[in-house]
Each structure stands twice: as structure tokens, then as C-alpha cells.
Amino acid sequence: MATAPDPHLLDRINHLIRGDETMLEKLADKAGDLALSLLVAALIIAVTFWLASLAGKIIRRAIARSQGDGADVTLPTFMASLARYVIIAAGAVAAIQQLGVQTTSILAVFGAASLAIGLALQGALANVAAGVMILLFRPYRVGDLIEVGGRTGRVEALDLFATELATPDNVKVLAPNGKVFGDFITNFSAHKTRRVDVVFRIDTKRDLAAVLIGLKARAEADPLVLQTPAPVVEVTGMAELWVEGAVRCWAAKEDYVAVKQDLMRAAYLLSAGQDLPPVPEKKTPPAVKPAAKKRLRILKP
């Protein structure tokens, strides 16, 4: 005969099943809440990055418009970068809070770890402080040709942490702001005009006076050379086998390279007793309409 099941055993089995069902329901609820929180946090992060990009563009355009013609893009670039980082930091805190971590807990953790974070990020914080000082004192602007740390290049951007340079051979160089501000900075674009110095040597058998006269005439006839101050030629040194001379004149900073190349070629040809080519003509840049200038200023990074 089959024995009847134990009623106590059946009650225990039913109790366990009901308990498992309750636990599964709670786990499902928790998983659903976590999935929803993750989705909302991801949405907050996505919106944060979109707002950061939008705010950077708005700030850059607003500052560029307020500066008018000849706007300096250093300040708009720096302020746009600062706004992006602030918005991203605020969005990160909001996303973490959405996951159930209280803001006060986050601030308490940051406060307790502030010393360690400061020591770990002292280089980055120094770069930020140096970037602010560069922005205030303006040793250079975006578009200037500078030399710093043995590197020469045109300033492409000034960020919170680094200055971006483009070398003459189109190589991108990132210089930390802390190193830039703590080193000697040579700005070749700070002034509108530059003095061109061409030093040369010729054999003592050559007619030095004729070479100097020819160089001075060449400088005076060059439309790129400024006549005030007037070009100057002089003897700067002498040895047994050679005599050293120099021609010095002033030109606009945009014409510095062209003027120096022409005078160096002229000094070589005159020293060799050869004829000079015609004086190069000054090229007039095409006129830009005011509307086109405004569009270029707004779109400029």
C-alpha cells in the first residue's frame, strides 16, 4: 500500500515555493528599478555632453560678436572650454545621484579625498592656473607665431590644460600651460613691424663699398621694406680673409620672411659680382566683404 504524504512536509514545500516567488518578485522589481535608473543616467550623460557642446558654441559666438572686427579667439576658446568642463561635471554628479548615491555623500568623499586628489592632480591644476594667467596677461593670442621651450609654431588654440601649436612644417605640438607660463616666451607677432637683419661676409678682394651701396639701393627699392626708419648698411667685422657687413631694415611682420630672403639672395649675388633680379612686386590681398568677415569670425574656432 502507498503511504500518504506527510502533511507537514507539504506545508514546508508550499512555504518554500511561496517564499521563492516573493523573492523573485522583489529581485525583478529591483532589476527593473536599476535598469530604469541606468537608462535615465545614460540619458543624463548624453544630454550633458550635448548641452556642453552647445554651450561652448554659444559662448564662443557671443564673445566673438561682442568683440567686433578683429576679434581675438583666445578668450572665446578658453571660456567655451571652461563652460564645457563645468557642465560635464554637473551632469556627472546628477547621473551618479540618479543611481542612488546621495550628493552629500559625493561631496563628503571628495572632501575627504581632496588632499590626495590635489597631490595626484597638482600638475593638471597648475596647468589650469597657468591657463588663467595666460588669459589674463595675454603674452600671446591665437594666431600668433611664438617660440617657447625651444619649439616655434603658430598658436592654434588655448585650452584649460595646454596650448596647441602648429609648427612651420605643420606638426601639432601640445605644450602644457604650466611649462609655457614658467618659461621664456618669444612672440614674433606681438608688434606690427619687425627689423630684418642680414649679415654677410665677402672676400677682402671684393669691392665692399659697391656691395653695401647695392644692398641699400635694393632695400630702398623693395616695396615691402618700410622707409621709416630708413634702411641702414654697415661694416660689422673684419678678418684677414673676409669682411663682414650687414643690412638692416624694417618691414611688416607679414613680410619679414620675404624681405629677408630677398636681401640674403641679393647679398650673395652682389658678393659674387652677379646682377640682381627685378625687385619683387608687392601683392595686394583680395578684399573681403564685411559679411564674409563676420561669417569667418563666427566660424573661426
Beta strands, then each sheet from edge to edge (+ up, - down):
strand 1: 145-148
strand 2: 151-158
strand 3: 162-166
strand 4: 172-176
strand 5: 185-187
strand 6: 193-203
strand 7: 225-226
strand 8: 232-238
strand 9: 242-252
sheet 1: 4+ 3- 2+ 1- 5+
sheet 2: 6+ 9- 7+
sheet 3: 6+ 9- 8+
end
